Amino acid sequence: MFSFHVFDHPMARGFQNRFSTQYRCYSVSMLAGPNDRSDVEKGGKIIMPPSALDQLSRLNITYPMLFKLTNKNSDRMTHCGVLEFVADEGICYLPHWMMQNLLLEEGGLVQVESVNLMVATYSKFQPQSPDFLDITNPKAVLENALRNFACLTTGDVIAINYNEKIYELRVMETKPDKAVSIIECDMNVDFDAPLGYKEPERRPQHQEEPTEEEGDPTSYADMDTGFRAFTGSGNRLDGKTKGIEPSPAPLNASDMKRGIPNYDFKVGKITFIRNSKPLPKKIFEDDDAMNRFIAFSGEGQSLRKKGRKP
């Protein structure tokens, strides 16, 4: 007597847990219906027929549902999630950028397989245009856009919509695998230099050496004096013009020393320039009188005038 345990075979168990079928793919703009489905273009999820949901519910698959899309004609593949099961039978709708990555045309065949992906820990993106640098906070914009994605695949060029403009970014690297899930994950994001970006040239600053004329303070006497205090003219109440003509004092070359740069200046050194003019003799005499001060040596004054009889 013989017995066959067909369903206990490991290959049979693996086949039951795997979803694999072919669909004809179309872009979201071909989706029939009155509702605008532009939200599909902003993410990385597809729309599948209801029969796929019925078949997936019978299989022991892991959630969230992630799929591998393969174009066997061009040997290109990517990964995605599912948004809804409302497509016509035998048809699935993909975002336009995903069809470009797979080199698919309208009505092309795509192989859809259910997969399990590791949770992402790191990803690196390269903007395909320097215009991406015009965004004030690109990291926050990308983080907000990735909420509509389910997974990332190394080598894909994803498209995000920000401020009514489409920005394309190439996925340069993902860890811990080439295809990762980004649902409820703590992922570090890094950016590479945008495609076609050139760093601005820095011009070296040349320090001009002072000439002999600039170092000579006497040469400033021939320059325009500019503003000089108390050199204006006045008006008399009686209307006469006598004695109201301004008489500006002559300008000495030594007065222009203020403002001459110190070419011997060194960083961290403070130089105090003191007046080298000799002090008047009267100042010295006043200082000597202060030094010869003797206490209680002054003279008193009397309120009563001398020579007046009491």
Phi, psi and omega in degrees: 000131185244149177225138181244124178255080185289317186283350177272356180291137183299328179292325179291321177295324178292326180290326180291331183269008185238132176257126181209123179200169180248141177227158168269127188258146176222158176286163184295333180295342179271358182289125182281146178140156181284339184280143176278122181251044177291344179294336179291326180290340183273003184222196182237042179235154184244169176247125184244165180284162180297333179296331178293321177295320179296319180288322180292327180291338179276346182262154179269074182257163180268152179248149001288157182287121177237145186227152174252123179257130184228131170258104185290338180288323181252359180057041176247144181215157177207178181232153184202174172247182180243137181262311181212165175241068183234008181282162175293156182296135180082005183230144171227151182248130184240152170297153184298320181294330179288324176292326177293320178296324181272358182056046181256145173254171180299125179087006179286158181272137178226138178269127182245122180229141177280139182221164173244125182244151177282154180285137184286144174239339182205144175209149181230133184238150174235111176299142182271004178209143177295348179297340180295337179287346179286345179287136184295311181232084185294329181294318179291323178295317179294319179299321178291323181288328182288352176293339178268005179252153178253331182204167179230146179232131180297130180101345180286153173247104182269161180235132176238148181252122178218126177056045178059035177218142182265127176244130179257137180226134177268134177279104183279324185203143175222144178229144011268005182219172180286341175229125187225157175265138182243023178271121180053061181228161175251096189245133174275132183246135178227155181240141171262166180299137181300154179293125181085009181278136177237130180290140180294141180284136178262121180277128179291140180269117180267130178271122180280132180280140180291142178273173182292324180292326179289330181280343182271117182291338181290340180288343180285346182291333181275354182278170178293130185286336180071217183285135175226130185290147174058039178246007181279176179254157181243174178235139179264152180289333181275000177086355180282154181252007181284132175078015179247002178290136180290145177232081182294142179286148179296143182267124178272152179294331180292336179290341182271004180292331178293125181102352177286126182294147177269102183287348178266013183293138177235143182295131180091001182240129179250128182246126177258116180266115182261158181288125182265003180288141178291140181286149179298156182293329181297325180294320178296320180295321178295322178294321179294321179295323178291324180290333181268020181295131178236131183291147177055035179250011181276174180253143180268165179236145181249141178285337182273129180286144181285145177086003180257131180284144179288000000 
